[in-house]
Amino acid sequence: MASKTMYKALSDELLALLGPARLVTSGPDLEFYGRDRGQGGWEVRAAMIAFPERVEEIQAIVRACAANDVAIVPSGGRTGLAGAATATRGELVLSLSRMNRVLELDEAARTMRCQAGVTIEQVQTTAAEVGLMYPVDYAAKGSAHIAGSVATNAGGVRVVRYGLTRDWIAGMRVVLASGELLELGGGLVKNNTGYDLRQLFIGSEGTLGVIAEVTVKLCTPPAGTLVALCAVPSDAAVLELFARVRSRGELVISAFECLDHGCIERVLEHRGSDAAPPFAEASPHYVLIEAEVPHSADFEGARERVESELIACLGDAAAAAEIEDAQFASTAAQARALWALREDIGESLHPHHPHKADVALPIGRVAEFTAAWRALVSERMPEIEALCFGHVGDGNLHLNLLCPRGSDHAAFLERCHAYDAELYALVERFAGSVSAEHGIGLLKRDYLHHTRGPEELALMRSIKAAFDPRGLLNPGKIFGG
């Protein structure tokens, strides 16, 4: 732990490096930049916030922190839910928000090099300007930074088609705990020269190094998409529908999202009294399907063929009692409206102060797990509303417990955290993962053993020690200690 003298020496050195506009040592910004959206109730104890604008400044800050024995919390858009970007030990928060420039776009190689603080939406928009696409997509794209998405290996709504962030990283520049700079990957398509160190930093949550720049891969977008919303009678039918749609060889499915009826109710409630439900009759569950239209000289013909195939597929599903109703988007505006029912869930649940869990299950066991999860909540907390939504195509479920109106929120969270041990034991029983998208951070470190065995944990700790022997990078995250 650094002494007051060391903090003063660090502050003086960084003030000379960054100036007063880019170094915060007091005031409400310590709290604002010192936390992410994690719901663990941790006390924020950030000593100062530094705002570098260049890689060389990150190196200088890291070296100064090491010399003064001050730990570092790398910070991006702070959209994570696990506390990985929360300072609780008097750390310096290294905010990458000012490193927000796209540095290079190589259309021939289909890559984009950008600073750590570029948002996912900015990456997508820049790619779209030259007719390319960065396919990793999720609701927080307007705030989430590219380096943060790499540090947590974010997924999103189109993993079933395009995979995780891990699949779209061509290279990166990483500042180590020593202040040295690693250049990993980059412009090479093939580089078969031993260990691929990029993969260690993807999902490392800032515990091995500070990701300063990222080179992402880009691809050709589909010629168009078709969107349908289906009313589904049961969890089991959701999986049956997924199997049916995916086995239809003529359909290229880019998204297959599920949501409970309660999620729809909360979205409509949030929108106000004029909001109309998507179907006249409510169903327990809903599935949003997005199918891609391939490139063709005859776009309208290609679109009509995909639409006919999707309609026929859902007709078969209706005959098999897998769906109760369906509606198709015939315009781009209608497609956006259907997607909004899914993408607005998080914001709509926020006023209910939910306890959230982000887990992953083997796809074939999703229905069995959700039934067991609902039974567990009903037994332990019968008065609590439990809502599920997520990405069935990759087994990622978002489990939400809503705080009853008028209840004490602190007491509600205390009950929920007590129940977490049973929840993650249930996840282990179904061979799942305690974290699908948001990482471990502070929130789930006590439950990591439900997903990783002792041998794995020992190896992970040894990797951490090799890269950061003094434990100065994001201390306490993932492992604790």
Sequence and secondary structure as in RCSB ss.txt:
>XXXX:A:sequence
MASKTMYKALSDELLALLGPARLVTSGPDLEFYGRDRGQGGWEVRAAMIAFPERVEEIQAIVRACAANDVAIVPS
GGRTGLAGAATATRGELVLSLSRMNRVLELDEAARTMRCQAGVTIEQVQTTAAEVGLMYPVDYAAKGSAHIAGSV
ATNAGGVRVVRYGLTRDWIAGMRVVLASGELLELGGGLVKNNTGYDLRQLFIGSEGTLGVIAEVTVKLCTPPAGT
LVALCAVPSDAAVLELFARVRSRGELVISAFECLDHGCIERVLEHRGSDAAPPFAEASPHYVLIEAEVPHSADFE
GARERVESELIACLGDAAAAAEIEDAQFASTAAQARALWALREDIGESLHPHHPHKADVALPIGRVAEFTAAWRA
LVSERMPEIEALCFGHVGDGNLHLNLLCPRGSDHAAFLERCHAYDAELYALVERFAGSVSAEHGIGLLKRDYLHH
TRGPEELALMRSIKAAFDPRGLLNPGKIFGG
>XXXX:A:secstr
   HHHHHHHHHHHHHHH GGGEE SSTHHHHHT  S  S     EEEEE   SHHHHHHHHHHHHHTT  EEEE
SS   SSSTT   SSEEEEE TT   EEEEETTTTEEEEETT BHHHHHHHHHTTT B   B GGGGT BHHHHH
HHT  BTTHHHH  GGGGEEEEEEE TTS EEEEE S S   SS  THHHHTT TTSS EEEEEEEE B   SEE
EEEEEEES HHHHHHHHHHHHH TT  EEEEEEEEHHHHHHHHHHH TT   SSSS  SEEEEEEEEE   SSHH
HHHHHHHHHHHHHHHHHHHTTS SEEEE  SHHHHHHHHHHHHTHHHHHGGG  EEEEEE  GGGHHHHHHHHHH
HHHHH TTSEEEEEEEGGGTEEEEEEE  TTS HHHHHHHHHHHHHHHHHHHHHTT BS SSS  TTTSGGGGGG
TS HHHHHHHHHHHHHH TT  BSTTSSS  
